[in-house]
Amino acid sequence: MKQAEAAGKGELPALKVNQWLSEWKKVPFSPRFHRRQPEPHFYIFKLQASWLKALSGIYRRTTQAGQLRSSDLGIQRRHDQRRSDEIREFVQFGYPWSELSRSKRESGEFNDLRKPGWLPTAIVVNILQSGDKRRGLEVAPKDSISITDSGSAVVKIKLPDKFTGVGWKPERLHPIEVIDGQHRLWAFEEGKLGEEFELPVVAFHGLDISWQAYLFWTINIRPKRINASLAFDLYPLLRTEDWLEKFEGHSIYRETRAQELTEALWAIPESPWHQRINMLGEPGLKDAMVSQAAWIRSLMATFVKTWEGRGTTIGGLFGARLGKHEEVLPWSRAQQAAFLIYMGRCVREAIQDSKDRWAKSLRAVPVQGKIGKVTEDPAFYGPHTLLTADQGIRGLLYVTNDICYVRAKELKLQNWVNDNEAGASDEEAVRAALGSLKVQPVAAFLKDIAEGLSKYDWRTSSFPDLNETERIRKAALRGSGGYRELRQDLLRQLASEGRSIGKAAKEVLLALGYDK
């Protein structure tokens, strides 16, 4: 009997596999951290690839029709179309025919290289159970999948009553989440490989999302199958898993990502810090603003941090969980780099337009070196502005992260999607991300932040024309304590602004305990 006929009756036979050890009772299960105790078994069955794809809601990433890809991809796994294309070629032609050029295929000389393209490895999924929520949504009762267990080794998996196969859509949420294997499913997009091709499936039932991230990591990273840095883009929830941070150390995500972003800010011509970061820590470089090490430390303390600390709610936009649902932005490395570049350009442009006394006084003092060119504003690039010092960069990153973090939901940061999975230093990918960022709500928000920051007096204590009061105030910004002082100063400057920027800054000040 065909799979379609069996599924039409609403039930699939599945093997129940018991896997549980008494030792596992020592595991610290925690519903609070999305690690509630799982069932002591999973299930194995077969299903048409196109049907599994329909039940798990894996679609092409797009913003058309207002459909959010963050919802379609369940718990924020990203898709690389090239990987699915390679799998499709393999299934059709086998190896090594699938890797031959078109001209070689058409020559007829290599026909003996065609082979079957088997996919015997199981797709690992989770079947949502009643009460499971994803971004505030639950599976509608009529769209749920139930499991009937009579106590034997074979159970019955009942599909939704009105499931119709390819093209089926649920009312709210798809009943299946793909943990591992979405790129294989994508190979069967739009019936390109036939409707009858079946895949083996390993299905958990009601598996909490942190355990899903753990499974993804152990399947794909521990055997060294994919690059760890890419895994944080494919599965952003891993960025905030405490077990991973304790075992691997902060460098597994935070330090590595901070270094990648710093290199992008230095290498990409569109960056306001292009060729202006001292990458090797060499002394006496007139054109270098801040060392690479200082940039990495500042990014780790701001955009790439996990939590601000006990009792606070300000996390890192590129790493921490956002809001009451503890979500993580699914941005790629290229998107993260583009965000920092766009923010820096907004600040540079706002300062270049500034006619305030502090900016005019910096422009009036002669400077030497490359930064002395007329086309480069000493108020942003000069030796006496905090924006070319460690404290200034840290302060700038602090407040832009803080303000955008507390307004992430209103700014719809989850909606900014980009299909390119390239790294932070891929110029083409970053340019594409910059282009798509310009039309996002956060673009105008960043310009408003920049306008507010341009009103702050960015002069350093070494500037020769400061009066005594100004010099004492600026001297307080030196040393490690200056990070906190400058952060407060900048937030209070923004709090004096009108619009939503001022309200957000006041919210941050209160959350950090600066204003009580």
N, C-alpha and C positions, 0 to 999 in steps of 0.2 A: 504493500500500500504506500502511495506517495505521501511525503511529509505534509503536503498541502491538504490532503484528504483527512489525515489524522488530526492536523491542527484545526481543521474545520469543525471537528467534533469538540474542540476546546481543551483537549488534554494531551500532554506529552509524557511518556514514561521516562523516568530518570532513576539513576542509581544513587542511593544514599551512602555517602562515604563518611564514616565516623573517624574523626581525628581529634583526640583530646587526651591529655596526660594529666595526672593528678598534680604534677609539678606546676602546671599552668595556673593553679589556684593562687599561686604567689604573685601572679601578674597584677600590677596596680590598675585595675579597671576603673574607669571614671567617666560617667555620662557627661560630666561638666566639660571635660576635654575631648568629647566626641570619641570616647573609647569605652563604651559600655560593653559588658561581657557578651561575647558572641555565642551563637549556637555551637554545640560541640560537633558539628558535621557540616558538610556541603554536598552539592549534588552534581552529577555528571550526566549530560544528555547531548543530543544532537539537534541542530536546528538550521534551517536554510539561512545563509548569510544575509540575504536581503530582508528576511523577516526579523532576524535579530537586530539588524540595523534600524528597522522601523520601530521596534519595541524599545530601543535604547535612545532613540532621538538624536542620532548623530547626523547632522546636516552640514552642508557647506557653510562656512563662516561668511556672514553678510549682515549688513545693517539695513537692508531693504525691508519695507513693510513694518518697520519698528520692532522687529524681532531681535531679542537680545541673544547673542551667541553665548554669553556667560551662562544663561539658563539651559540652552541646548546641550552644552558640554558638561552638564551635571556638576561635578565638583572641580571645574576649571582645568580640565586637561585640554591642551592645545593640539592642533592638528597640523602636520607637515605634509602638504599635498604630494611633494616629491617622493616621500616614502611610500605612500599608497600607490602612486603611479608605478613605482618599481615593483611592488608586490603584484599589481595587476599584470604587468608584463611577465613576471615569473610564473604566475598561475597559468597564463595562456600558453607560454612557450617553454617553461622550464629553464634550467641553467645548463650551459652558458648562453643559449640562444637569446635569452632575455636581455643580455648585455651587449649583443652585437649591434652595430650600426645598421641603419636601414639599407644602405647600399650592399652590405655583406649579406643581409637576409635575402635581398632580392636577387643576388647573384646566383643562388642555387648551390653554391659550393659548400655551404655549411648546413644543409638540411639534416645531415646525420646528427647534428647537435641538439635537435629538438627533443625535449623530454617532458614528462608529466610535471606539473607544478603543484605538488602536494602541499597542503597546509595541515599537517597532523597535530600541531600544537594547539592546545585548547585556548579559546577566548575566556578570560576570567571576568566574571560580572558579579554584580550584586542586585538581587531582587528586592526592591523596596517593600517594606511591610507597613501595615497600618500605623499611622502616627509619625512615620519618618518625614521630616521636612527638609526641603532644600530651598533656601532663599524665601522662606515663609510659605512655600507651597507644599501641598500633599497630593498624592495620586488620588484621583477621583475614584470612588468605589467601583464604578462600572469599568474602569481602566486597570484595576489591580490584577495582579497575578497571585493566585493562591496555591498552596501545596497541601495535598492530601496524603498523610502518612498513616498507613494501616499497620505499621509495625514490621513490615517485611523489608527486604533489601531494595525493593522497587517502590518508588512513590509516584504520585501523579501530579504533574504541574499543569494547572488550569490557566489557560490564557484568557485575556479579556473577552467577554461574551461577544462583543461586536468587532473583534479584531479581524481585519480584512487583508492583512499581509502588506505588501509594498504600498506605500502611500498612506498608510493608516496614521492618524493623528489623535493624541489623547486630548481630553478636555483641559487638563492643567499641566500635569507632569508625567513624563514617561516612566513606566514601571521598572525599567532596568537601567542600571548604571554600568558602564564599561570600566573595569579596573585596568585591564591590560589587553590590548589587541585591537584598539580602535582603528589603527592604520590598516590592519587586515580587513576590517569591515568596510572601510572606505574604498578598498579596491573593488567592491561590488556596487559602487554608486551607479544609480540609474540603470540597473540591469545590464551593465556592460559585460558581465561574465556569466550571464545565464541565471535563471531563477532557481534551479534545482541543486546548485552547489551547496553542500552542507558543511558545517563546521562543528567540531567538538566544543562543548561549553562546560566550564566549571562554574557553578553558580553558588554564591553565598546568599543567605537570606537575612535581611535586616542588619547587614554589617555596617557598623558606624564608620563615618568618613575618615577618621584618623587611622583606623585599621586598614582602610583602603589605600591610603597614602603609604602606609608601612608595607603593604603587599607590593605596591608598585615599585618601591625602593628596593626591596629584597629580590624581586624578579628581574629588574632591569639594571640595577647599579651594582649590587654585591657581586654578580658574575662578570662585572665590567662590560656589559653589553652596550650601554650608551654613555655619552659624556655626562658627568654629574652636573655640570653647569646647565646643560640643556634640559636636564630633568627638572630643574627648578622653574623653567619656563613651561614645560609640558604639564607639570603638576605643582603649581605655586603653593599649595598647602604644605608641602615639604619645607618651605622656608621658615615655618613657625613651629615645627615639631620639636618639642623639648628633648625627646629621646635622641634625636639625630644630633642636636647641638651638643648634648652632654657627651655623646660617644665620639663623634667626629671632630668636635671643637667648632668654634665660631667660623673658622676659615672655610668650612665646607660650603657655606653660602656667602656669609657676610663679607669676609675679607677678599675672597676671590671675585665676587661681584663688584665690590668697591674698586678693586684694581682694574677690572675690565672697563668700568665706567670712566675712571680717571684717564685711562689710555685713550678712550674715545673722545673725551673732552679736549685732550691734547692733539689728537691726530686729525680730527675731522674739521675741514676748513670753515664750515658754518658755525663752529663753536666760538664764542667770545674768548675762550681760553686756548684757542688753537696756537700751538707752539709756545705757549706761555706758562707751562707747568714744568718745573725743574724735575724731570723724570729720573735723573741719576743722582740728585742731591749734590750737584757740583757747586762749589762756592763761587760767589762773584759773578753769577750770570745776571746781567742787567735786564735782560728781556724776560726772564722767568719770574712769575709772580709768587707762586707757592710751590713747595716741594711735592713730589708724588706721595711721599709718605704722609705728609700733612693732609693732603686731599683724601687719601684712603681713610685716615683716622676720622676726618670730619664726616665723610659719607657714612662710615660705620656708626657714628654717633647720631646721625640724622636720618637720611632717607633709607639706609640699609640696616637700621636697628630693628630689634624685635619689639621690646616693650620699654617704655620710659622708666618704669619702676613701679613699686607698690603704691597703690592709691591713686595712680594717674591713668590717663586714657590716651595719651599722645604716643603713638607708635611710629614706626618708619613706613612711609608710603610704599616702598618697594619690598617690604618684608612683613610687617606686622599685620595682624588681623584687624579688620575694620568694623566698627560698630557692634551692635548687640548680637548680630548673627555671626560674628567672628569670620568675616570673609577676607579673602586675600586678592589683591588686584592681579589679574592674569596677564600682566604686561610682559612682553619679551625684553631681552637685553637692548635691542634696538629702540624699542619704545621708551625704556627708562632713560637711555642716553639722549633721545630726542627731547624728552620732557625737561631734562637739566639744561640742555642747550637752548631750548626755547625760553625757559625761565631766565637764563643768563642774558640772552639777547634782549629780552624785555627790560631788564634792569639797566643794561648798558644804554639802550635807547632812551629810557626815561632820564637817566643821568645826563646824557648828552644834550637833552632838551632843557635841562635844569638851568635856571637863571638865579638860583639861590646864592647867597653870599659865600657859603662854603665852597661851592663849585667854582664860582668866579675866582676866588682867591687861589685855588689850586691851579687854575689855568694861567694865572698871572705870574707864577713862579717858573722860571726857565728850568727845563729838565734836559738831561743828556741821554744818549743812547737811542735805540730804536723806538722806544716809547715816546720819544720827543717829537715824532713826526706830527705834522699838523692834522693828519687824518685820524689820529688816535688821541682820545680825550684824556688828559692827565687826571681828571676827576674820577675816571674809572681805571686807567692804566698807570697812573703816575706813582712815584715812590712815596708820596705822602698821603695816599688814600688807603683806608683799611681794606679796600677791596683787592689790594695786592698783598695782603698780609694774611697769615693763618687765622687770626681772630675774625677778620672780616669775612673770609670765605665760610668759616664755621657758622658765624652769625647769619649770613645770607641763607645757607642751607637749612639751618635750624628753623627760621621763621617761615620760609616758603613751604617746608615740609609740614610744620605745625598747622599753618592756616589751611592748607589744602587737605590735610588729614581730617580735620574736624568738619570739613565741608565736602568730604568725598561723596557722600550720598547725593547731596543737592547738586553737585557738579557732574553727576552721572559718570564718574571715572570708570565704572565697570563697562560702560557702553563703548569706550574707545577700543576698537578691535583692529588688529593688524595681522594679516596672514603670514608675514615673513618671519621665519624662525631664525634669521641670521643673528650673528653676534653684535655686540655693542660697537665694534670698530668697523663694521661693514658700512661704508659710506652710502651706498645705494639704499640699503635698508633703512638707515637713519634718516636719509632725505625723504624717503617715502613716508616714514612715521611723522616727520616734521610737517609734511604737507597735509596729512590727515588730522594732525593735532590742531591745526589752525582753525578748523571748523568746529572744534569741540567747545562746550561751554567753559571749560577750564582755561582756554586761551585768553578770553577777555578778563577772566578772574586774575590770571597771572599779570596781565598788563595793569590792572588796578593795584595789585600788590606792589608792582615795580614803581608805579607813580607815587605811592605812599612812601616807599623806601628811598626814593630820590630826594625827599624832603629832609631826610636825616643827615646830620653833619658827619660825613665819613672821614674827616681829616684825622690823621694820627697825632700822637703827642709830640712827634718830632717835627711837625710842620712849624716853620720859623715864625709865622705871623699870628700865632694863637696868643690871646691874653692869658693872664694867670689863672683865672677861673676855668677857662676852657682847657688849659693845659692840665690842671689837676683832675678835671673830669675825664679827660682822655687817658691820663696816666693810669686810672683805675681799670682800664680795659686791657692792660698788659698782664702777661702771665696767665696761668691756667684759670685763675678766677675771673679773668676777663671774658671768657666764653659765656658764663652765666650773666655777667653784667651787660654785655652787648646784646644778648638774647632778650633780656628784659627791656633794654632801651628800644630795640627795634619793634618789639611787640607793643610797647606803649606808644611809639610813634604811629604804628598802624591802628591802634585802638582809638587814636584821635581822629582818624578818618571817618567819613560818613559811610553810607552804603553797607553792604554785607561784610566788607573787609574789616571795618571797625568792630562789628559785632563778633566776628570770628576771632579777632585778636583778643578781645575781652574774655571770650570763652576759654581761649588757650591760657591766658594769664591766670584765670581762676583755677583751671585744671592743674596747672603746674604749681599752684600755691604761691604765686608771686603777688597776687592781689587777693587779700582776704577781707 
